[in-house]
Structure formats: structure tokens, C-alpha cells
Amino acid sequence: MRYHREKNLVIIFLVIFKTTVAQKTDKVYLSNGDIITGEIKSMKLAILNFDMDGPGIINIKWEKVTAIKSDRIFEILLRNGEVSVSKPDSVFFSLHQLHLDDIIEMVPIKDKFLRRLSGNVDLGFNYTKSSKLLQLNFGSTITYRIPKMEVNLVVNSLNTNSAGDSILTKKQDINLGAIKYFSHRLFVGSAIGWQQNTELGLSNRFLLSGVLGKALISDNHNRLLTAGGLSINGEQSLETSSYVSNLEGLFLMEYKKFYYSSPKLSIDIDFNVFPGISNWGRIRTELSVATSVEIFKDFLIGLTFYDNFDNKPPQGALSKNDFGINFTVGYKFGK
């Protein structure tokens, strides 16, 4: 009998402990006077993701928030480029002499590996009956974040084939990169990757790069990053089995614009320039422009335009320029 009493007490204690731990105690104060209690999931791109009992996760425009309070630790990106790891309480705001408008991004420091992941998956296709060309494309970005640092895996694949024939062209790339953030909007980044583009005569390109950059614009509706550095790669053309090593400069620009009226719309522009150093006079450029619209929660449709240029492409190239427009349907995950 005593054993059963002790067992029941242990069970009751565990239930109470679990309930206490699971309580959502973050508070958000709104401009209409309401105070809501729940769990702050994140604040990105001027949208606060907030988890409430009952309604679940809701999106709140940051401009509608007048104050926040939480006992949890967050990584907080400020307008001046400073990255802080702190509780977003009154002490934090008074110590840094900040207002809510000074916060650009806020992400909780999570213990579990999977909870640190976020990203998207996009699929698309195009078919032309007259030429019987079928084009399939896949893209995905996965981000793993820890305080003042993030790791990104980017995968893209575009295959074009004709009915009854083998694949005519391939444009594929995989890139694994890491970014470390510092004060004054400065950052350093490095990446390793692989590329293939049969239109430009490229069978394989393995590359390693490093950059130093700065965020020129960082607010709740615009992001503009620029960076410069070096890239070294080994290239194999379609007509040879050997590899050629190249040392190149690297200049990049990333711009993001987002609107959160209805529907939600974002525009992403990435532009990379690779001036040749070991192969003097060679210039390569990579341009990507992507737009997406959220049709319902976490599901998106969009258009992506790409343009790759190489004034001295590898042997077997059909052109010095490869470009295209793709329609995509996507899903985003993580907050």
C-alpha cells in the first residue's frame, strides 16, 4: 500500500512539473490595449510569431506591439547591427536605451537541434507543347542558427529534357555556408559548394570561398548586404576529364524587400560577381531574383528568374549566357 502511495505521489509530481514547465508566460502588449499571454516563437521581417493556447500560432505586425515581456533568453538583432543574447525585459531596454523599433529580429535560444532549424522547400515545372520540352526544378534552403552565427545549406536543381530523349541541360548547385556576425553590422562568411551547368559547358565545379561584409541597410522592411573576398575552384568541362584550378575575386550583394499587407509578398535579389585573378580577364556573374506570395499559412507560390554569365566558359559550352524563369510552389518551416 505504501508503495502505491509513493508511486502515485511521483506521478502527481511529474504531471505538475510538466504542466509548470509547459506554461506559456510571455506577454505581448498591443496598441489597442490588449495584453496576450503565450510563447514568443520569433520576430522576423516585421512579424511577431506568437503561440497562444487555443488559437495556436498567430502572426502579429510588429508595429502593433507596444511592449513585450519574457523570462526566456533570445538572440536579438538591433538596427545598429549589434547582436545581443538577453531576456527582452524592461532591464534590457533601459540598459541599452532602446525602443521596440530598434529590434530588427528576435529568435529564442533553443536547446534542441531540430528546433534550431528553419527553411523552405520549392518545387516547380514548365512544359511547352510545341517543342515538347519539360522543365523540372527543385530548391531548398535550410538554416541552423546559434547565437551570433548561422549555417545555411542551399540546394537547387533545374533539369530540362525533351520527350523521348535524355536530359538536354542541367543546372544544379549545392552550397554549404556559415556566417559569423559582429557589431557595427559586420560579418564574415565562408562556403564550400558544387555547381553544374551544361549550357555553359560546366560538368563540375568545386569551390571554396571566404568574404568579409557589412549590412548597409537593416530595418523591418529592407535588408541590404554587401561583401567581398576570394574564391578558389576546380572546374571540369563537358569535353575533358581533367580539372583546371582558378583563383577569383568575389563580390556579392543580397537585397530583400518584404510587404506584409495582404497577401504577404517578398522579393529576394542575389548578385555575385567573380572577376578572374589566375585567369585574368575572365568575368563570371550569377543573378537570382525571386518573388513569393503566401497563399495560405506557410504555403507559397512564386516566380524565380536566374541569369548566369561567363565570358570565357569551359569547352563544350552552348552559350556564354544561361537564363530562365521558373514558377514554383513552396512550403516554409521553422520560425
N, C-alpha and C positions, 0 to 999 in steps of 0.2 A: 504493500500500500504506500509506504514511504517513497519507494522507487517511482511509482506512478505520479505522486505529487510533485517530486523533483523534476520529473520529465515534463509534466505539464507547465511548471514554472519556467523551465528553459524555453519551451515553445512560445509561451506568452511573451517572455522577454525578447525573443528573436523577432516576433511579429511587431512588437512595439518599437524595437530598434530599427527594423526595416522601414516601418511607416515614418519614423522620425527622419531617417536619412533621406527618404524619398520625397519629403516635403519640399514644395517649391516656394521659396521665401523671397525671391527677387521682387522688387516693386518698381513699377513704372508710373510716373505721374504725367497725365496728359493735359493738353492745353484747355480742354473742355471741363477740367476739374475732376475727372475720373481718376481713381487710383486702382490699378490692377495688379494682382499678385500671381506669380508663376515663375518661369525659369527663362532667363535670357539665353537664347541659343547663339546669337551673333548679331552684330550690326555691320553690314557691308552695303556699299553703294546706296547710302541714304535710306536703307530699310532695316528696321529692327525686327528680327525673328524672335517671337516670344511664345513660349509654350504655356498654355493655361489648362487647368483641369476642366474638362467638358469640351470647349471649342477646339482644343488641340493647338497646333502651331498657327499663329496668326502673324500677318505682316503689318507693321506699323510704320508710317512715314516718320522719319527722324525729326522732321520739322514740327510734328505734332507732339513731340515729347518735351516736357519742361524739366524733368528731373528723373534720375534713376538711383536705385539703392540695391546693393548686393554684397553679401559676405564672401562671395567666391572670387577667385583670382582670374584676371583677364589679361590678355595681351592687348594693349591699347595703342593704336597708331594715331598720332596727333597731326594737326595741319602743318606744324613747323618741321615735321619729319622725325620728331622724337618718338621712340618706341618704348613704352613703359609696361612693366608687369606689376599689376596692383589691383586692389579692390576699387571699383568705381563708386566710392562713397564720398561723403562731404569732406573728409580729410584729404582725399586725393585731389579734389577740385580746388580746395583752398590752398593746399601746398603748392600746386602748380599754377595757381591763379588762372584757372580755365573756365570756359563755358562749354555747354554741350556742343555748340557749333565747332569747337576746336577738335572734337573727336571725329576722325575720318573712318576708323574701323575698330571693332572691338570683338575679340574672339576669346572664348573661355579656354583656360589651360586644362586640357582633358587628360586623364590618366590612361585610358585605353587606346591602343593603337588604332583600331578601326574608327573610333570617334574623332580622330585627328584627320581623317581623310575626307576630301570633298572633290567634286569634279563633274564631268559631263560625258555623255556618250551620244554621238550623232551618226545617223545613217541617211543615205540618200541614193537616188538613182535618176538617170535620164535616159530616154530611148527615142531614137529618131527612125521612123519607119522607112523613109526614102532611102537612107544609107544603111539601114539595119544595124545601127550602132547602139550598143548597150553600154552604159557607163554606171559603175557602182562605186560608191565612196563610203569610207568609214573614218571617223575621227573620234578621239577621246583624249581628255586631259584629266589627270589625277594629281591632286596636290596633298602633300603631307606636311603639316605645319607644327613647328615647335617654337618656343619664344625667340623672336627676332631672326628666325630662319625658316625657309620653306624649301621643299624638294618637289620638283614637278616632273611628271612623266607625260610626254605628248606623243601620240601615235596617229599617223594619217596614212590612208591608203586610197588610191584612186586608180581603178582598172578600167580600161576601155577595150571592148572586143566586138568583133563582127560576127553575125550569125553563121555558125558552121566553121568558124576559124578559131585559131588560137588567139590569145590576148595580143592586141596590137600595141598598146602602150601601157606603161606602168609609171606611176608617180607615187612613191612611198617614202616615208621618213619616220624615224624613231629618235626621240631626243630625251635624255635624262639630265636635268639641270638642278643646281642648287643656288639659292640666293641668300646672302647674309646682309641684314640691314644694320645701319649705323645711324648716328644722329645727323642732323642737318640734311636729311633726305638722301644720304649717300648709301650706296650698296656695292657689293662685289658679287660677281656671279661666275660660275663655271659650268660647262656642259660637255657631255660626250654624246655622239649620235651616229646615225647611219642614214644615208639617203640613196634613192634610186630614181632616175628619170630617163626613160628610154627615148623620149622625144629629143632630149638634149644629149643623147649618146652616152649617158652615165649608167653603167651597170652597178657599180658600188662606190660609195664614198663614205669612209670612216673619218670622223672628225673629233677634235678636242679643242675647246675654246675657253677663254677667260676674259672678263670685262670688268671695268670699273665705271659706275654710272651714278646718275642723280635723278631724282624725281623733280622735274621742273614745275609741274602742276599736280597738286594732290588735294582735291576737295570732294564734296559729296556728290558731284555730278561729272567730274572730269579727272582723268589720270593721264599724265604725260611723262614717260620715262625715256631717257636717252643714256647711251653707254658707248664706250669704245674699248677696244682691246685687240687681241691677236687670236688667230685660229690656224691650226695645223691639221692637214688632212692627207689621206691617201686615196687616190682615185683609180678606178679601173674602168676603162671604156668598154663599149659593146664589142669592139673588134680585137681586143687584146686580153691576155690573161695576167699581164703584169700590172703592178701598181706604180703610180707616179706620186711622189710626195710634194706638197705645196704648203708654203707659208703665206698667210694672207692677213691683212688687217681686217678688223670687224667694227662696223659702226651700226648701231641699231636704234630704232625708235619704236615705242609702243604707246598707242593712244587708245583710250576707252572713253566713250560717251554713253551715258545711260539716262533714260527718261522713265519715270515711274508714275505717269498718269494712268490712263487705261487705253490700250493694253501696255504692259511693260515692254520696253524696247531698249536694246543695247546695240552699240556699234563698236567693233574692235578693229584696229588697224595695226599691223605689224610690218615693219620695213627694215630689211637688213641689207647692208652693202659690204661686199668683200673685195677690196682692191688687192690685186696680186702684189706680193713682195718678191718671192723667189721667181715667179713668172710675171715679170714686170710688164705692165700694160694690159693685163687681163683684169676684167671687171665682172663680177657676178652680183646680181641683185635678187632678192626674194621679197615679194609683196603679197600680203594677205589682207583682205577686207571682208569681215564677217558681220552680218546683221542677224539678230534673232528677236522673235516676239513670243512671249509666253501666252499660249492659247488656253491653258488651264494649269493648275498648280504643278510646277516642276516639269512640265512638258512644253517644248518649244518647237517652232518652225523657223527656218531661216534661209538665207542665201549667202554663199561664200564665193568671193572672187579671188583668184590667185594669178600671179604673173611671175614667172622665173625667167631671168635673162642671163646669158653667158656669151660675151663677145668672142671668146675662144673656147668653144665647147669641145669635149673629148671626141675622138674619132667615132664615126658612125652616127653622129647627130643628124636629125632630120631638119633642125632649125636652131637658131640662136635664141629663140623665144618660145616659151610654153605658157599658155594662159587658158583659163576656163572659168565657168560659172556653174555652181552646183546648188541644188535645192536639198535641204536637209530637214530631218525630223529628229529631235533630240530629247534627252532626259537629263536633268541635273540632280545631283545627290550631295548630301552633306550641307552644312550651314556655316 
